[in-house]
Amino acid sequence: MIVNVLGIVAEYNPFHNGHVYHLQRAKKLAHADVTIAVMSGNWVQRGEPALLDKWQRTRLALLGGADLVIELPFQFAVQPAHLFAQGAVRLLSILGCTHLAFGAEHPEMDFETLVANQPTNASSHFKQFNETYPTLFNDYLQAQTGMNLRASNDILGFSYVAANDQLEKPLAVLPIERLGSSHQETQIDGDSTIASGAAIRGAVQSSDWSAVSKLVPAETLATLRKNQLVTWDDFWPYLRYQLLSTSLTDLHQVYQMSEGIEYRLKQAALTSKDFADFLKSAKTKRFTYARLQRLCVYILMQVNRVELPSEARYIRVLGFNGVGQQHLNQVKKQATLPLISRVTDDWIDGPYRLDYQAGMVRQMLTGVDQDRLQHAIII
């Protein structure tokens, strides 16, 4: 009988040794009978395309220790941390999770106190325009609690705890200390077998395979070497076309477009030679790079202000093993959302449309079908 169900929110971009450690540690702490990963699809939270597609990453996650992998819908996956967390934690709850594990730079941090002291959007503290929203948010929390919430995984951990507190039956929370370099560290310690995803992606893109081989499981290394990898550079011509050909009035209707940033984006697209140059030209004190990149995803996919619903409408099953299949069979009758392992035209034309679009944009580059012909991966 399945008693302890461990939930993990992941991007696995790519699946590396740090993720192996996290899964093993979380399973032990939770005494997990089954482990479920809710994973971003072809676009990740910071507004970047995943190096590998969601099917390749699902396979690696199952080989690395997950029993069931479901897709975090686009409506949550490419969002600020609080909306990303709300969607992911809600899906894990529906699937019967009893525990929620996440990595944190400071797992001993009192996340509950931070959540209890979080500011409201009405606070006058947030009417300044000389800093990013995350900076103002963290300044407020530090003034209220004396705790510094600036490390990337700590911020996500705070968001998971806040989302968990909103559930009717909150999950047991398991913060796990992050090993190795910080989340956004781009340098690799020559002696280490664990590095940040950002550092590993940098090594992959520079084809430093000797460095990568020390930091990822053998299956990840083989998958990275034999498949087409995708970055923003591949999408830059399409994004630039959208920016230059779309009127300012229509750009203003793009989801999360605000503060007149559309003028700056359009001008930057006109003068920039590549995506990195474009981001530097468009950057302001008020907009983080992640926020700009998310905006770029919405522009590329022509997502307007009314197209992103706030409630989950389905659970897309990407893959499972025998244990995961057993759990699916137990929960599918009680689940309050439909579980789908294959998308048909009625889903593509309906609730799944944005995820289908996100996959089609990638499919244009790689030629690999992302949804219509794909079935759940079984290990």
C-alpha positions in Angstrom: 0.0 0.0 0.0 1.3 3.4 -0.9 1.5 5.7 2.1 4.2 8.3 1.6 4.0 10.2 -1.8 6.9 12.5 -2.4 6.4 15.5 -4.7 9.2 17.5 -6.4 9.0 20.5 -8.6 11.7 20.4 -11.3 13.0 21.6 -14.6 15.9 19.2 -15.0 17.6 21.5 -17.5 19.6 19.2 -17.7 19.2 16.4 -15.2 22.6 16.4 -13.3 24.3 15.0 -10.3 22.8 17.6 -7.9 19.4 16.3 -8.9 20.4 12.7 -8.2 21.5 13.7 -4.7 18.3 15.7 -4.2 16.1 12.8 -5.2 18.0 10.3 -3.1 18.0 12.6 0.0 14.3 13.5 -0.4 13.2 9.9 -0.8 15.1 8.9 2.4 13.7 11.8 4.4 10.1 11.2 3.2 10.3 7.4 3.4 8.8 7.7 0.0 6.8 4.8 -1.6 6.5 6.8 -4.8 8.1 10.0 -6.1 6.3 12.4 -8.5 8.1 15.1 -10.4 6.1 18.0 -11.9 8.4 19.3 -14.6 8.3 22.3 -16.8 7.7 21.6 -20.5 9.7 23.0 -23.3 10.1 26.5 -21.7 11.4 27.0 -18.1 10.6 29.5 -15.4 13.3 32.1 -16.2 11.9 32.4 -19.7 14.4 30.2 -21.5 14.0 27.2 -23.8 15.0 23.9 -22.2 18.2 22.5 -23.7 16.5 19.1 -24.2 12.8 18.7 -24.9 10.4 17.5 -22.3 10.4 13.9 -23.5 14.2 13.6 -23.3 14.2 15.2 -19.9 11.3 12.9 -18.7 13.3 9.8 -19.6 16.3 11.0 -17.8 14.2 11.9 -14.7 12.7 8.4 -14.6 16.1 6.8 -15.0 17.4 9.1 -12.3 14.9 8.1 -9.6 11.5 9.6 -10.3 8.5 7.2 -10.6 6.1 9.5 -12.3 6.6 12.7 -14.3 3.9 15.1 -15.2 4.1 18.4 -17.1 3.8 21.7 -15.4 1.5 23.6 -17.9 2.8 26.6 -19.7 0.4 28.8 -17.9 2.5 28.2 -14.7 5.9 27.1 -16.0 6.8 30.5 -17.5 5.8 32.7 -14.6 7.2 34.6 -11.6 8.1 32.3 -8.7 4.8 32.6 -6.8 2.6 31.6 -9.8 5.1 28.9 -10.8 4.9 27.4 -7.3 1.1 27.7 -7.0 0.5 25.7 -10.1 3.1 23.1 -9.3 2.2 22.5 -5.7 -1.6 22.3 -6.5 -1.0 19.6 -9.1 1.2 17.6 -6.7 -1.6 17.9 -4.1 -4.2 16.6 -6.5 -2.0 13.6 -7.2 -2.0 12.6 -3.6 1.4 13.8 -2.5 2.0 13.8 1.3 5.5 15.4 1.2 7.1 18.3 -0.8 10.9 18.5 -1.1 12.9 21.3 -2.5 16.5 22.4 -2.6 17.5 25.5 -0.6 20.7 27.4 0.1 19.6 27.8 3.7 17.2 24.9 4.6 17.2 25.9 8.2 15.5 29.2 7.3 12.1 29.8 8.9 10.1 29.9 5.7 6.8 30.0 7.6 7.7 33.2 9.4 8.7 34.7 6.1 5.4 33.7 4.5 3.5 35.2 7.5 5.2 38.5 7.0 5.0 38.8 3.2 3.9 42.2 1.9 0.8 42.9 0.0 0.8 44.4 -3.5 -0.8 47.5 -2.1 2.3 48.4 0.0 3.7 51.8 -0.9 7.1 50.1 -0.7 6.4 48.7 -4.2 5.6 52.0 -5.9 9.3 52.7 -6.3 10.6 52.3 -9.9 14.4 52.3 -9.3 14.6 48.6 -8.3 13.2 45.3 -9.5 10.2 43.8 -7.8 12.2 40.9 -6.2 14.7 43.4 -4.7 11.9 45.5 -3.2 10.1 42.3 -2.0 13.2 41.0 -0.3 14.1 44.3 1.3 10.6 44.4 2.8 10.9 40.9 4.2 14.3 41.5 5.6 13.1 44.7 7.4 10.2 42.7 8.9 11.9 39.5 9.9 15.7 40.1 9.8 16.1 37.2 7.3 17.7 37.6 4.0 15.8 35.9 1.2 18.0 36.6 -1.8 19.4 33.2 -2.9 17.5 31.7 -5.9 16.5 28.4 -4.4 15.5 30.0 -1.1 13.2 32.3 -3.0 11.6 29.3 -4.7 11.4 27.5 -1.4 9.5 30.5 0.1 7.1 30.3 -2.8 6.6 26.6 -2.4 5.8 27.1 1.3 3.5 30.0 0.6 1.6 27.9 -2.0 1.5 24.9 0.3 -0.1 26.9 3.0 -3.0 27.7 0.7 -3.9 24.0 0.3 -6.8 22.5 2.3 -4.4 19.7 3.3 -0.8 21.1 3.3 2.0 18.7 2.5 4.9 18.0 4.9 7.7 20.3 3.7 11.3 19.0 3.3 13.9 21.7 2.6 17.1 20.0 1.5 20.5 21.8 1.5 21.7 22.6 -2.0 25.3 21.3 -2.5 28.0 22.9 -4.6 27.8 26.3 -6.3 24.9 28.7 -6.1 22.0 28.4 -8.5 23.3 31.1 -11.0 27.0 30.4 -10.6 28.5 30.0 -14.0 31.9 28.7 -13.0 32.8 25.0 -12.5 35.0 23.9 -9.6 37.5 21.5 -11.3 37.4 19.0 -8.5 33.6 19.0 -7.9 31.0 16.5 -9.3 28.2 18.9 -8.6 27.6 22.3 -10.3 24.8 24.6 -11.0 22.5 24.1 -14.0 23.7 27.4 -15.4 27.3 26.3 -15.2 26.5 23.0 -16.8 24.5 24.6 -19.6 27.5 26.9 -20.2 29.9 24.0 -20.5 27.5 22.1 -22.8 27.1 25.1 -25.1 30.9 25.5 -25.3 31.2 21.7 -25.9 33.4 21.2 -22.8 32.4 17.6 -22.6 35.2 16.5 -20.2 33.8 19.0 -17.6 30.2 18.0 -18.3 31.0 14.3 -17.9 31.9 14.8 -14.3 28.7 16.7 -13.4 25.9 14.6 -15.0 24.9 10.9 -15.1 26.1 9.0 -18.1 22.6 8.9 -19.6 22.4 12.7 -19.5 25.8 13.1 -21.1 24.9 10.7 -24.0 21.5 12.4 -24.5 23.1 15.9 -24.6 25.7 14.7 -27.1 23.4 13.0 -29.6 20.4 15.4 -29.7 19.9 18.9 -31.1 20.0 21.4 -28.2 18.0 24.6 -28.3 18.8 28.1 -26.9 17.4 31.6 -27.3 19.9 32.1 -30.1 17.9 29.7 -32.2 14.7 31.7 -31.7 16.2 35.2 -32.0 15.3 35.7 -35.7 11.6 34.7 -35.0 11.5 37.0 -31.9 13.0 39.9 -33.7 10.5 39.5 -36.5 7.6 39.5 -34.1 8.9 42.6 -32.3 9.6 44.6 -35.5 6.4 43.6 -37.3 4.0 44.0 -34.4 2.5 47.4 -33.7 3.1 49.0 -30.3 -0.6 48.8 -29.6 -0.6 45.1 -30.1 2.6 44.6 -28.2 1.0 46.4 -25.3 -1.7 43.7 -25.2 1.0 40.9 -24.6 0.7 39.2 -21.2 2.7 41.0 -18.4 3.7 43.8 -20.7 3.8 46.9 -18.5 5.4 50.3 -17.8 5.9 51.0 -21.5 8.6 48.4 -21.9 7.3 47.6 -25.3 8.9 50.8 -26.7 12.3 49.8 -25.3 11.9 46.2 -26.6 11.0 47.3 -30.1 14.0 49.7 -30.2 16.4 47.1 -28.9 15.2 44.6 -31.5 15.9 47.2 -34.2 19.6 47.7 -33.2 20.7 44.4 -31.7 22.6 41.7 -33.6 21.8 38.8 -31.4 19.7 37.8 -28.3 22.3 38.5 -25.7 22.9 42.0 -27.2 19.1 42.5 -27.3 18.7 41.7 -23.6 21.5 44.1 -22.6 20.0 46.9 -24.6 16.5 46.3 -23.2 17.5 45.9 -19.5 16.3 48.5 -17.0 16.7 48.7 -13.2 13.0 47.8 -12.9 13.1 44.6 -15.0 15.1 41.5 -14.2 16.6 39.5 -17.0 14.2 36.7 -16.1 11.2 39.0 -16.4 12.4 40.2 -19.8 13.0 36.7 -21.0 9.5 35.6 -20.0 8.1 38.6 -21.9 10.0 37.5 -24.9 8.4 34.0 -24.7 5.0 35.6 -24.6 5.8 37.8 -27.5 7.2 34.9 -29.5 4.0 32.8 -28.8 1.7 35.9 -29.1 0.2 35.3 -25.7 -2.1 38.2 -24.8 -3.5 39.3 -21.4 -6.6 37.1 -21.4 -5.0 33.8 -22.5 -3.4 32.5 -19.3 -6.0 31.0 -16.9 -5.1 31.0 -13.3 -6.5 27.5 -12.5 -5.1 24.2 -13.6 -7.4 22.3 -16.0 -5.6 19.0 -16.6 -2.7 16.8 -15.6 -0.5 15.8 -18.6 1.3 12.5 -17.9 4.8 12.5 -19.5 6.1 9.2 -18.2 6.2 6.6 -15.4 7.7 3.4 -14.2 5.8 0.4 -12.6 5.5 2.2 -9.3 4.3 5.4 -10.9 1.7 3.5 -13.0 0.4 1.8 -9.8 0.0 5.2 -8.2 -1.8 6.6 -11.3 -4.2 3.7 -11.2 -5.0 4.5 -7.5 -5.5 8.2 -7.9 -7.1 8.6 -11.3 -10.6 7.9 -10.0 -10.3 10.5 -7.2 -8.4 13.1 -9.1 -10.3 16.4 -9.6 -8.7 17.0 -12.9 -8.5 14.8 -16.0 -5.3 12.9 -16.5 -4.2 12.8 -20.1 -1.3 10.8 -21.6 -2.1 11.6 -25.2 -3.4 14.8 -26.7 -6.1 14.8 -29.3 -7.4 17.5 -31.5 -10.1 18.5 -29.0 -7.4 19.1 -26.4 -5.1 20.9 -28.9 -8.0 23.2 -29.9 -9.0 23.6 -26.3 -7.3 23.6 -22.8 -3.9 22.3 -24.1 -3.5 24.9 -26.8 -0.7 27.0 -25.2 1.3 23.9 -24.3 0.9 22.7 -27.9 2.0 26.1 -29.2 5.1 26.0 -27.0 6.0 22.6 -28.4 5.3 23.6 -32.0 7.7 26.5 -31.7 10.4 24.0 -30.7 9.4 21.5 -33.3 9.9 24.1 -36.0 13.6 24.0 -35.1 14.2 20.4 -34.3 11.6 18.6 -36.5 10.8 16.4 -33.4 7.1 16.1 -32.7 6.3 17.3 -29.2 2.7 16.4 -28.7 0.4 15.1 -31.4 2.4 11.8 -32.0 3.9 11.4 -28.5 2.8 9.0 -25.8 3.9 8.8 -22.2 7.3 7.3 -21.7 7.3 4.0 -19.9 10.5 2.8 -18.1 
